[in-house]
């Protein structure tokens, strides 16, 4: 036959992974950080943090699937530069680190599982 079911299954797994890291990841991170919001206050655009987190996890997943693990450092560096002045406040720095590290770790784990299933290795 002209098509291979494994290819379609792999595409479905990859699409599901992107949806999972975007949606489930957003609610997971939000649920973890909500208890700290009063302590650090919120600044910037309302909802921007969630969108940034979604883009961050999509990029991490893409880098993992492409085998470009070191490229993940670009995300961390860009976020640190954008928040440089705010990170002088210890509470804000800890809030930022919790959110960023949990977000990246979540996307890394999903990416490694997907890579193992689709490509056959991490």
N, C-alpha and C positions, 0 to 999 in steps of 0.2 A: 504494500500500500504506500501511497505517496507521503504519508505523514507518520510521525513516530509519536505514540501516546506519551512516552517519557518526556518529550519536549513540552507537550501541553501540560503535563503534570508539573514539571519544573516551573513553567511560567505561572501556573496557578499558585504554587507554593511561594514563589517570589512576590507576586502581587499581594497574597495574603500576609506575607511578612511586612511589606510596606504599610499596609493598612493597620496591622497589629502594632507596629512601633509608633505609628502616627496617633492612632486613636487610644488604644489601651495604654500606651506610654504616657500620653498627655494626662489621662486620669490618674494613673499610678503616681506620677511625679507631683501632680496637683494635690493629691491626697496626702502625700508625704510632707509637702511644704506648707500646707494651709495652717498648720498649728504655729508656724514661725512668722507668719505675715504680720501679726500685730507687733512683734518685737522689732522687726526691721522696717516696717512701713513699706508702702509701695510707691515707687516712683516711675516715671516714664509713661508710656502709652498703656492704657488698660487692655489687657489681653495680649500684649506684645510678647510677654515672656512665654506664653503657651505656644505661640506661633514660632518663636525662635527655637523653642525646644523641639517642636515637630520637625522643623527644617534640620536641626542638629541631628536628630535621630535618623532621618532619611539620609543625610549625608554620611553618617557613620555606617549605616547599613550598606549604602552604595560602595563605600570604601572597602568594607569587609568583603562584599561579594566580588569586588574587583581585585582583592588581594593586596590592597594598598593600605596596610595597617598604620604605617607612619604618617599618612595623610591626616589621620584623626587629630594629630597635634595642631593642625591648622585651625580646627574648630575651637579648641581650647585657647589657643593664642588669640584668635579674633575676639572671642568673648571676653577674655581678660583685658585686652586693649580697650574695648568698648566700655568696660566697667571699671577701669583703672582707678578713677577718683573715688568711686563708691566703695572699693575694696579696702580703703584705709580704715573703714569702720569694721571692727571685728565681727559684730553680729551679721552685717551684710556679707562679709567675706565668707563666713561659715554657711549662711543661707545659700549663697552663690555656689559654693563648693558642693554642698549636699545635692542641690538641684542638678548641677552639671555632671557630677560624678555618677549619680544614680541614672541619669538620662543616658550618658555614654555607655555605662555598664549594661543597662537594659538593651540598648541597640547592639552592643557587642555580642551579648549572649544570643540574642535572636539571630544576628548575622552569622555567628559561628555554627549554630544549629542548622540554619538554612544552607550555609555553604557545605556542611557535612552531608546533608541530604541531597542537595542538587549536584554538587561537584564531586562529592565523595571524600572530601578531606578538608581540614582546617588549615 
